[in-house]
Amino acid sequence: MEYMEKVISIVSVDEMDRLAEKIAQQLGKGSIVGLAGDLGSGKTTFTKFLARHLGVSDTVNSPTFTLLKIYQGNVPFYHIDVYRLEQSGKDPTMDDYIYGEGICVIEWYPIILAQLPEEMLTINIAITGQTTRILTVKGSGRYEKIVETLGN
């Protein structure tokens, strides 16, 4: 499947927040966002910003030990962290959320890549400094339009 890709430099947490807001404005029911990057790269920070811009008022934190947290915003917001599935690589109970009616954000998405649809938005975050990051944003299908709207 073809996809659109942009590489975006982020120099501050505020810029990460603005990017999350821009993406949030374009997501809807059934959207899937996959996040990847080293520990401490900003996956959960990005998810917190995204959730806030989608109307989630609860405190969003990493579900590393619970695998899944569900929040209510403008639509249901599913926050999945599959880091602990590294050995098995699949959890069929997550399909209801991945393919659900809400917006699903999956940290460490490459671990369960075989379980995910080809059409999704992915953001790979690379640490380049204390507050600087390089984000590689890819979108296929309906997500290509989101990538097109993002800065360079």
N, C-alpha and C positions, 0 to 999 in steps of 0.2 A: 504494500500500500504506500502511496506517495504521501509526503508530509511537508509542512512548511516549518522552517527552523529560523530562529533568531538568537543571536548571542547578545546578552545585555549585561553591561557593567553596572554594578550597584556600589555606591561609595558610602552609603549610610543606611541605618535602620529606617529612617524616614523614606528613603527611596524604595526600600523593600515594601513598606506599607503602601506607598502610592502604586506600585506595580500590582500588589494584591488587590487594591481597590479597582484598578482598571480591569483586571481579570474577573473579579467578582461581579462587576456590572454586566458581564457577558455570559455568565454561567446560568444554567437553569436546571430544572428537574432532570435527573438522570445523568448529570455531568460527572465525569471522572477526571481527577487530577492526580497524577503520580509524581511523587517527589523523591529525589535521590541526592546523595551527597554524603560526605564524611560526617562523623559525629561532630556536632557543634557548628555545622555549616549554615544552619538557619531554617531547616525544614519545619520544625515546630513553630518557630517565630513567624514564618510565612503563613502557616496554617492558622495561627491566632489572628493575624491581620485579616486573612481571607474570611474567616468565620465572623469576625466583627463586622466586616463590610457586607456580610450576608444576613445580618440581623441577629446573630447569636450574642446574647448578653451574658451568658454564663462564662466562667473562667475556663479557657481551653488549655489543657496541658497534654503532654505526651501519654498516649495509651500503651506505652511499651510493655508494661506488665499485664495489661488487661486485653490487649490486642485491639479493642474497639471501644470508642466512646460515641454516644449519640447525643446531639444537641438539637434544640429547636431554634430555628431562625425563621427567615422568610419561607424556607422549605426545610425539611429535616437535613441535618448536617452530620455526615458520618465521617469520623476521624479514625482511620485504621493505621496501626504501626505494625508492620510484619517483620521487624528486625529479629524477633525471637523465633520466627519460622524458618530461619536460614537453613536448617537441616532438612526439613520436610518439603518446603517450597510450595505448599498448598494447604488451604483450609476451606473445604467446601461450604462451611457454615457462613462464610463471608459473602457468598454469591448474592444473598438477599439484599445486602447493602451495596455491593459493587454495582449490581444491576437494578438497584432499587429506585424509588421515586425521589430520593433526596439528592444532595450533592455529596459525592464521596471523595475524600482526600486520603491517599495512601502513601504513607512514608515508607521508604525502602521498597518501592514498587517492583524493581527488577527481580526481587526474590520470588514473586508470584506472577511473573510476566506471562507464563503459560495460561494462567487463569483469567487474564485481562483481555478486553476487546482490543482490536487493532486501533479503533477510533477512540482516542483519548488525548488529553493534554498532559505532557510531561515536562517537568522542570528539574534539571540537574544543576545543583549548586556546588560551585567550587570556591573554596576559601582562597583569597589572594592577599588578605591582610586582616588586621583586627576588626575592621568594620566593612571591608571591601569584599565583594563577591563577583564572580562571573556566573551568570545564569544562562544555560542553554535551554531554550523553550522550544518544544516541538509540538505540533498539532497535526492530526490527520482528520480527514473528513470535515465535519462541522467545526472542529477546533482550529482549522487552518485560518479561519476568519479572525479568531481571537489573536493568534500569533501575528497576523498582518497588522493589527492595531497597536502593537507594542513598539516602543522606541528601540533604538540600537544601542 
